């Protein structure tokens, strides 16, 4: 695959992974409306690892404690705040894993991936849902720190599972769920970012297994280039969204989603 193609795929994945606009939908649309070949599982793994590294480094003050907590959790003990947060992240990831395996075994993932009309509907529907959930709790209390609980984590995780439907947006639906539960905009975004870590790890692990079973080859140079482009794009996307969160909120992404959805629906019916 040409360097330009690799860079384009990595940048689109990086920019849209954490913005509430659906990265999967944009990659589907890229391949649908262009002559670019499917990037394959190896490139898919590389771009996801790039975005994973971006969220880990951007929120390093939080993620370093999560790793310590996970190490404690693996010993079977939940005796510290860090280990409890790690447990909450695991609990929030379980619904997505269960739902993901279900639709994959049933073959619905392929059916949904090729449905441009569905992407148009979900882009509009969940864009409006993001607007509603954000405005519903405009006066949410500003917590000094995120208040983690297993109950809220599971609820957000159930909403997050819907992101497996193309056009939904994992970050968008988790932000919406957190806003409904009363978290501030800033903490809702942070929760969505931190929840991406176990989800990306789980998805990448599945891709690595499939890659190994299929015997796919890879080039270290290609993986490195793709990873770096997706890392830079994802880090920039997180920075920009958080910088303008107070002044612009989610309105630019909501407008974009609605316009994109209308365009896709019109394209499929005309």
Secondary structure, DSSP 8 states (H G I E B T S, - for coil): --HHHHHHHHHHHHHHHHTTT-HHHHHHHHHHHS-----HHHHHHHHHHHHHHHHHHHTHHHHHHHHHHHHHHTTT---SHHHHHHHHHHHHHHHHHHHHHHHHHHTHHHHHHT-HHHHHHHHHHHHHHHHHHHHHTTT----SS----HHHHHHHHHHHHGGGSTTS-HHHHHHHHHHHTT--HHHHHHHHHHHHHHHHHHHHHHHHHHHHHHT----HHHHHHHHHHHHHHHHHHHHHHHHTHHHHTTHHHHHHHHHHHHHHHHHHH-
